Amino acid sequence: MTEAPFALEGRRVWVAGHNGMVGSAICRRLASENCAVVTAPRGAVDLRRQAETEGWLASERPDAIFLAAARVGGIQANDTRPAEFIYDNLAIQTNVIEAARAAGVRKLLFLGSSCIYPRLASQPMREEALLTGPLEPTNEWYAIAKIAGIEMCRAYRRQYGCDFISVMPANLYGPHDNFDLESSHVVPALIAKAHRAKETGAPDMTVWGSGRPRRELLYVDDLADALVHLLKVYSDEPPINVGTGEDVTIDELARSVCEVVGYRGARRYDASKPDGAPRKLLDVGRLEALGWRAKTALRDGLARTYDFYLENVAAPGTEGS
Ligand code: GFB
């Protein structure tokens, strides 16, 4: 089923999760579209509560929704807090998708994740690989929730004719990421560690795992651009992968981060920490056929993310706190 392109002009667009890294990037991107961006003030609505979510949507009546609200975190957060990752994500997406149907929302874009594919899916991973094998154990709870969200969008399209689509991003990084070492993803963690090691003159910094896993890293402003593009041009059941089509080893990534930060010490690998999936490279053939390609080179994206870190996280006075 392919419907006419969706025009954003003059629409009310709710960015659910606008305080997060993805949501804030979508808001930046929508500033150049002629639409009204709707966001929920902090504390105004808990999306894990069905009545609150339905009330919010009934009163705000958006035409379109970017569903970027989610419980997210890096490998350790996923591995150690499985209940939060499955409950919060199932609750948020179930409430928003059903409330969007009830409120007659015209278009909804749901964000999945590349970790929904089987741990040993053949690379690069095509959208058809979904549900063809066992998941990566460190993030299976999050993956199960995200798979349920994708299936829910398909079901609502099939039964109710809702124009709800799903998108599968690669590993993301960029401004407004979480730099907390225990719960963050690898890029912000390595930036914070390399900066700290440089500032304190440490002889080495710690990198989790073996350094051998490969990750495809997508700059979040590129993702936001792809999401706006897909919201406008795509209307069908299958999810769409969004990535760069290239990946690096964690060791190569750590080397690049150290160069961007200007840290010249050694890297020490901590084998007590998990590697997670050996590789998660997305096949971006469908995305390219729909007319979109990533623009930001890894090195440039890392430099911009480090600038954000310097200005907002490691600002004078907060160092070492
Ligand atoms: O980014 P990350 O936490 O998530 O870790 P995943 C990627 C790789 O970097 C793993 C290694 O092999 C980590 O062991 N790594 C090295 C580090 N040093 C560090 C460090 O200091 N911090 C962190 N966090 N990693 C997540 C999933 O998996 O990816 C989520 O758990 C989600 O569900 C997300 O899908 C995109 O790529 O392993």
Boltz pocket constraint, residues with backbone or C-beta under 6 A from the ligand:
constraints:
  - pocket:
      binder: B
      contacts: [[A, 73], [A, 74], [A, 75], [A, 76], [A, 78], [A, 79], [A, 113], [A, 114], [A, 115], [A, 138], [A, 139], [A, 142], [A, 143], [A, 170], [A, 171], [A, 172], [A, 181], [A, 183], [A, 184], [A, 185], [A, 186], [A, 187], [A, 189], [A, 190], [A, 206], [A, 207], [A, 208], [A, 209], [A, 210], [A, 213], [A, 215], [A, 250], [A, 273], [A, 274], [A, 275], [A, 276], [A, 277]]
      max_distance: 6.0
